[in-house]
Amino acid sequence: MTRSSLRRFRLTLAVTLLAGAALACDSLLNVQAPSRVPASVLDDPANAELAVNGAQADFECAYTSYAALGGMLAGELEDATLSAGRWDYDRRTVTSGDAYGPNQCNDGSFLGLYTPLSVARFQADNAASHLQGWTDAQVTDRHMLIAKASAYAGYSLVLLGEGFCSAAIDVGPQLMPNQLLDSAEARFSTAVTEATTANATDLLNLALVGRARTRLDLANSTGALADAQLVPAGFEYDATYSSSNLRRENLIFQQLNKFPFNTIAVPYRKFMYVFADTVTPGKVDSVPDPRVAVQFNAATTMFDNRHGQYVQLKYATIASPIPLATTTEAQLIIAEIQGGPTAVNIINALHAAVGLPAFHATDPDSIRQQVIYERAAEFFLDGHHLGDVNRFNLTLFPAAGTPYPVDAANPKGGFYGVGRRFPLPDKERFNNPNIPSTVNPGC
């Protein structure tokens, strides 16, 4: 890293780099921050809220990019371009040199992921660190701001832990998924404590859902259940978006409904709830699940010259928010852990809310499979499914070894792979002195 690059980094990120962190993560260079101010401005306690809001904006851009790229890798979306650099996500053959590593979260069809998430985490941790060094007299709502910054740092780390083979924090060593999740849990615990002190109910519930999610990933069912049970009915905390500039756009809408970069993947085009008929013994019926709202536009020619595109209807505009943490997620965590009648009651409450027939089962495996189905429906295109693919070891579709794509009239080349996570990017591996360049970036 050159001195001029470091100066650009400081100005662009609007953060303060400590003397001992002068090499701070080459993969974070040249980031387009929401506000461009000298780093010294954010050293001033009077600007604490600005720093936290900047971290939030960075996370929200990274989050929608994760929903889009993770949606391709997890099988919710298909690529619809002639850009070979995007096919690896759809084909599940991601390499450590692909654009998700160095690119920004608003880089058109070549969205970045690792750098935006790393920037968001750094910004949030940096803001929290400053706030913890200041006093209540210096900063109004200091505890609330620490809670908010810590929660966004936690969510950045959750996505890295759920979706990546490994990552690094502040030019540190290579961290495996569970180590990243441990770090996320620590941030959420700080957020819980600080939000409680501040009586910031929304932030407390945001942190509780995040920690429950993290603990479930870490197989800590007892801790996950305890957190999930504290989340009240009707809670929802969204990532916000706007049509004001590219960084603020909902990229699911942008990549599907504004431009035909993607199309909905086959399993989600006619997403049906299959259920046992309660009137006729042995009969099985099915109805469309309105939570996976999809429309076929026959007049659209996609960028790969295929005619007709399946688009999503979940997000109505490019400014639509994306749910980050909800009561529904907490309830499905409870259903997954407790199973039995508790899970059935939770599922049926979700069904009643959207007009679906009731679910009837007593078999533990049937209930578990239905919980997985409910998560796929409720969390469609919102950044959860890639984590579920890994946690539940879900069957990949199309199967590995199938020619890519299946459409014989649209040959792109290669075969579907077995990838379920994004590798450690080359930019981190080759520029981080604490990670050998010879380390295996994959899983």
C-alpha positions in Angstrom: 0.0 0.0 0.0 1.5 3.4 -1.0 1.2 6.5 1.1 -1.0 8.1 -1.6 -3.3 5.1 -1.5 -3.5 5.3 2.2 -4.4 9.0 2.1 -7.1 8.2 -0.5 -8.3 5.4 1.8 -8.5 7.7 4.8 -10.5 10.4 2.9 -12.8 8.0 1.1 -13.7 5.9 4.1 -13.7 8.9 6.5 -12.2 6.8 9.2 -9.2 7.2 11.5 -6.5 4.7 11.2 -4.4 4.0 14.3 -0.7 4.1 13.9 -0.5 0.3 14.5 -2.9 -0.3 11.7 -1.3 1.6 8.9 -1.6 -1.4 6.5 -5.3 -1.7 7.3 -6.7 -4.1 4.8 -5.6 -3.4 1.2 -8.9 -5.0 0.1 -10.7 -1.9 1.5 -9.0 0.6 -0.7 -10.8 3.1 -3.0 -14.2 2.5 -1.3 -17.0 4.9 -2.2 -18.3 6.0 1.2 -21.6 7.7 1.7 -20.0 10.9 2.9 -16.5 12.2 2.0 -15.0 14.1 4.9 -11.6 14.2 6.4 -10.9 11.5 8.9 -10.3 14.1 11.6 -13.9 15.1 11.4 -14.9 11.7 12.7 -12.4 12.0 15.6 -14.7 14.7 17.0 -17.3 13.5 19.4 -19.7 16.0 17.9 -19.8 13.9 14.7 -20.4 10.5 16.4 -23.8 10.1 14.9 -22.4 10.9 11.4 -19.9 8.0 11.8 -22.5 5.5 12.9 -24.9 6.6 10.1 -22.0 6.1 7.6 -21.4 2.6 8.9 -25.1 1.9 8.5 -25.1 3.2 4.9 -22.1 1.0 4.1 -23.7 -2.0 5.6 -27.0 -1.5 3.7 -25.2 -1.3 0.4 -23.2 -4.5 1.2 -26.4 -6.2 2.4 -28.3 -5.8 -0.8 -25.3 -6.9 -2.8 -25.1 -10.0 -0.6 -28.8 -10.7 -1.3 -28.2 -10.5 -5.0 -24.9 -12.4 -5.3 -25.8 -14.8 -2.5 -29.1 -15.3 -4.2 -27.3 -16.6 -7.3 -25.0 -18.9 -5.4 -27.8 -20.2 -3.3 -30.1 -20.9 -6.3 -32.7 -18.3 -5.9 -31.6 -16.4 -9.0 -30.1 -17.3 -12.4 -27.6 -15.1 -14.3 -29.1 -13.6 -17.5 -26.1 -12.0 -19.1 -23.3 -12.8 -21.5 -20.7 -11.7 -19.0 -18.6 -14.8 -18.2 -17.4 -13.0 -15.0 -20.9 -13.5 -13.5 -21.5 -17.1 -14.5 -19.3 -18.5 -11.7 -21.9 -17.4 -9.1 -24.8 -19.0 -10.9 -22.7 -22.1 -11.9 -21.4 -22.5 -8.3 -17.8 -22.4 -9.5 -16.7 -19.2 -7.8 -13.0 -18.6 -7.9 -11.0 -16.4 -5.5 -10.2 -13.9 -8.3 -13.8 -13.1 -9.2 -15.2 -9.6 -8.9 -17.0 -10.2 -5.6 -13.7 -9.8 -3.8 -12.3 -6.3 -4.9 -15.4 -4.6 -6.4 -17.8 -2.2 -4.8 -21.4 -2.9 -3.9 -22.7 -0.6 -6.7 -20.4 -1.8 -9.5 -23.2 -2.5 -12.0 -23.4 -6.1 -13.1 -20.1 -6.9 -11.4 -21.2 -6.4 -7.8 -18.6 -6.5 -5.0 -19.2 -8.3 -1.7 -16.1 -9.0 0.4 -14.8 -5.4 0.3 -18.2 -3.8 1.0 -18.9 -6.1 4.0 -15.3 -5.6 5.3 -15.7 -1.8 5.0 -19.1 -1.9 6.8 -17.6 -4.0 9.6 -14.5 -1.7 9.9 -16.6 1.5 9.9 -19.0 0.1 12.5 -16.2 -1.2 14.8 -14.3 2.0 14.4 -17.3 4.1 15.4 -18.0 1.9 18.4 -14.4 2.1 19.5 -14.4 5.9 19.4 -17.8 6.0 21.2 -16.5 3.7 24.0 -13.6 6.1 24.5 -15.9 9.2 24.9 -18.3 10.1 27.7 -22.0 10.7 27.9 -21.2 14.4 28.4 -19.4 14.5 25.1 -21.9 12.5 23.0 -25.7 12.6 23.2 -27.3 9.1 23.1 -23.8 7.5 23.3 -25.1 4.1 24.5 -27.7 4.0 21.7 -25.0 4.8 19.1 -22.7 2.1 20.5 -25.6 -0.4 20.3 -26.3 0.6 16.7 -22.7 0.4 15.5 -22.1 -2.9 17.3 -25.3 -4.4 15.7 -24.2 -3.4 12.2 -20.7 -4.8 12.9 -22.4 -8.0 14.1 -24.5 -8.4 11.0 -21.5 -7.8 8.7 -19.7 -10.6 10.4 -22.7 -12.9 10.3 -22.8 -12.6 6.5 -19.1 -13.2 6.2 -19.5 -16.3 8.5 -22.5 -17.7 6.7 -21.4 -17.0 3.2 -17.6 -17.1 3.0 -15.0 -19.9 3.4 -12.9 -17.5 5.5 -12.2 -13.8 6.0 -9.9 -11.5 7.9 -10.4 -8.6 10.3 -8.1 -5.6 10.2 -5.2 -7.4 8.4 -5.4 -10.2 11.0 -5.1 -14.0 10.4 -7.4 -16.1 8.3 -10.6 -16.7 10.3 -12.9 -19.6 9.6 -16.7 -19.3 9.6 -17.2 -20.2 13.3 -14.5 -17.7 14.3 -16.3 -15.0 12.4 -19.6 -16.0 14.0 -17.9 -15.9 17.4 -16.8 -12.3 16.6 -20.4 -11.5 15.5 -21.8 -12.8 18.7 -19.5 -10.6 20.8 -20.7 -7.5 18.8 -24.3 -8.5 19.3 -23.8 -9.0 23.0 -22.3 -5.5 23.2 -25.3 -4.2 21.3 -27.7 -6.0 23.7 -26.1 -4.4 26.7 -25.8 -0.9 25.3 -29.4 -0.9 23.9 -30.7 -2.0 27.2 -28.9 0.8 28.9 -30.2 3.3 26.3 -33.7 1.8 26.5 -33.5 1.6 22.7 -36.1 -1.1 22.1 -35.7 -1.5 18.3 -31.9 -1.8 18.5 -32.3 -4.3 21.4 -34.6 -6.5 19.3 -32.3 -6.1 16.2 -29.4 -7.4 18.3 -31.4 -10.2 19.9 -32.5 -11.5 16.4 -28.9 -11.2 15.2 -27.5 -13.0 18.2 -30.2 -15.7 18.0 -29.3 -16.2 14.3 -25.6 -16.3 15.1 -26.0 -18.8 18.0 -28.2 -21.0 15.8 -25.3 -21.0 13.2 -23.0 -22.0 16.1 -25.3 -24.8 17.2 -26.0 -23.0 20.5 -29.7 -23.9 20.5 -30.2 -22.9 24.2 -28.8 -19.4 23.7 -30.6 -18.9 20.4 -33.9 -19.9 21.9 -33.4 -17.6 24.9 -32.8 -14.6 22.6 -35.6 -15.5 20.1 -38.2 -15.8 22.8 -37.5 -12.2 23.9 -38.4 -10.7 20.5 -42.0 -9.3 20.6 -44.7 -9.7 18.1 -44.8 -7.2 15.2 -41.1 -6.4 15.2 -39.3 -5.6 12.0 -36.1 -3.7 11.4 -35.3 -3.0 7.7 -32.3 -2.1 5.6 -33.3 1.1 3.8 -32.9 2.0 0.2 -33.6 5.0 -2.1 -33.6 6.0 -5.8 -31.3 9.0 -5.0 -28.1 7.3 -6.2 -26.7 3.9 -7.2 -25.3 3.2 -3.8 -28.7 3.5 -2.2 -30.6 1.3 -4.7 -32.3 -2.0 -3.8 -30.1 -4.3 -5.9 -32.6 -7.1 -6.1 -35.0 -4.8 -7.8 -32.2 -3.2 -9.9 -30.8 -6.5 -11.1 -34.2 -8.1 -11.9 -36.9 -5.4 -12.5 -34.9 -2.4 -13.7 -32.3 -4.3 -15.8 -32.5 -8.0 -16.9 -29.2 -9.0 -15.3 -31.0 -12.0 -13.6 -34.1 -14.1 -13.8 -35.7 -16.1 -11.0 -34.3 -19.6 -10.7 -36.5 -22.5 -11.7 -37.4 -23.8 -8.2 -38.9 -20.4 -7.3 -40.9 -19.7 -10.5 -43.9 -21.7 -9.3 -43.3 -22.0 -5.6 -46.1 -24.2 -4.3 -47.1 -25.2 -0.8 -47.9 -28.9 -1.0 -50.2 -30.2 1.8 -52.2 -33.2 2.7 -55.9 -32.8 2.0 -57.8 -32.9 5.3 -61.1 -33.9 3.7 -60.0 -36.8 1.4 -57.6 -39.2 3.1 -54.4 -39.8 1.2 -55.0 -36.9 -1.2 -52.3 -34.3 -1.6 -53.0 -30.8 -2.9 -50.9 -27.7 -3.7 -51.4 -24.0 -3.9 -49.1 -21.1 -4.9 -47.3 -19.6 -2.0 -47.9 -15.8 -2.2 -44.7 -15.1 -0.2 -42.7 -16.0 -3.3 -44.3 -13.6 -5.7 -43.0 -14.0 -9.2 -44.2 -12.8 -12.6 -43.2 -13.9 -16.1 -42.6 -11.0 -18.6 -42.8 -12.5 -22.0 -41.8 -9.3 -23.8 -38.4 -9.0 -22.1 -35.3 -10.0 -23.9 -32.6 -10.6 -21.3 -28.9 -9.6 -21.8 -28.0 -13.2 -22.8 -30.6 -12.9 -25.6 -33.2 -15.3 -24.0 -36.7 -14.1 -24.5 -38.9 -13.8 -21.4 -37.9 -13.1 -17.9 -39.1 -14.1 -14.5 -39.1 -11.1 -12.1 -39.8 -10.8 -8.4 -42.7 -8.9 -7.0 -41.6 -8.9 -3.3 -39.9 -5.4 -3.6 -42.2 -3.0 -5.4 -39.6 -0.3 -6.2 -35.9 0.3 -6.3 -36.3 2.1 -3.0 -38.1 -0.7 -1.2 -36.6 -1.7 2.1 -35.2 -5.2 2.8 -36.1 -6.8 6.1 -33.0 -7.4 8.2 -34.4 -8.7 11.4 -38.1 -9.6 12.2 -40.3 -11.4 14.6 -40.9 -14.0 11.9 -37.2 -14.9 12.0 -37.3 -15.2 15.8 -40.4 -17.4 15.6 -38.9 -19.7 13.0 -35.8 -20.0 15.2 -38.1 -21.1 18.0 -39.9 -23.5 15.7 -36.7 -25.1 14.5 -35.3 -25.6 18.0 -38.5 -26.7 19.8 -40.3 -28.6 17.0 -43.5 -30.4 17.8 -46.8 -28.6 18.5 -44.9 -25.3 19.1 -43.5 -25.4 15.5 -46.8 -26.4 14.0 -48.5 -23.5 15.7 -45.9 -21.0 14.5 -46.1 -22.3 11.0 -49.9 -22.1 11.0 -49.8 -18.5 12.3 -47.6 -17.7 9.3 -49.9 -19.5 7.0 -53.0 -17.7 8.3 -51.3 -14.3 7.8 -51.0 -15.0 4.0 -54.1 -17.2 3.5 -52.4 -20.6 3.1 -54.0 -23.9 4.3 -52.9 -25.1 7.7 -50.0 -27.5 8.2 -50.7 -30.8 9.9 -47.9 -33.1 11.1 -46.5 -34.8 14.2 -43.5 -36.5 12.6 -40.3 -34.6 13.7 -38.7 -34.8 10.3 -41.8 -33.6 8.5 -41.9 -30.6 10.8 -38.3 -29.9 10.4 -38.6 -30.0 6.6 -41.6 -27.6 6.8 -39.6 -25.2 8.9 -36.9 -25.2 6.1 -39.6 -24.6 3.5 -41.1 -21.7 5.6 -37.7 -20.1 5.8 -37.2 -20.3 2.0 -40.6 -18.6 1.5 -40.4 -16.0 4.2 -36.8 -15.0 3.5 -37.0 -15.1 -0.3 -34.3 -12.8 -1.7 -33.4 -11.1 1.6 -29.9 -12.6 2.3 -30.9 -15.6 4.4 -31.0 -18.5 2.0 -27.2 -18.9 1.4 -26.8 -19.5 5.1 -29.6 -22.0 5.1 -28.1 -23.9 2.2 -24.9 -24.3 4.3 -26.5 -24.9 7.7 -29.1 -27.4 6.5 -26.8 -28.9 3.8 -29.6 -28.4 1.2 -29.6 -30.3 -2.0 -28.1 -28.2 -4.9 -30.2 -27.6 -8.0 -29.3 -28.3 -10.8 -27.1 -31.2 -9.6 -23.3 -30.8 -9.7 -22.0 -32.0 -13.1 -25.1 -30.8 -15.0 -24.1 -28.8 -18.2 -24.4 -25.0 -17.6 -26.9 -23.8 -18.4 -29.5 -26.5 -18.8 -31.0 -24.4 -21.7 -29.4 -26.0 -24.8 -30.3 -23.0 -26.9 -28.2 -20.8 -24.6 -24.8 -22.5 -24.2 -22.5 -20.6 -21.8 -20.2 -23.4 -21.1 -18.9 -25.5 -18.2 -20.8 -27.5 -15.6 -22.6 -26.7 -12.3 -20.2 -27.1 -9.4 -20.5 -27.8 -5.7 -19.6 -24.3 -4.3 -21.7 -23.2 -1.4 -19.5 -20.3 -0.1 -17.5 -17.5 -1.5 -13.7 -18.2 -1.3 -11.3 -15.9 0.6 -10.6 -13.3 -2.2 -7.2 -13.0 -3.8 -7.0 -9.4 -2.8 -7.0 -10.3 0.8 -4.8 -13.4 0.4 -2.1 -11.6 -1.5 -2.1 -8.3 0.4 -2.5 -9.4 4.0 0.9 -10.1 5.5 -0.7 -12.4 8.2 -2.2 -14.8 5.6 0.2 -16.9 3.5 -0.5 -16.4 -0.2 -0.3 -20.2 -0.5 -3.3 -20.7 1.7 -6.2 -22.5 0.2 -8.9 -19.8 -0.4 -11.7 -22.3 -0.8 -13.6 -24.5 1.6 
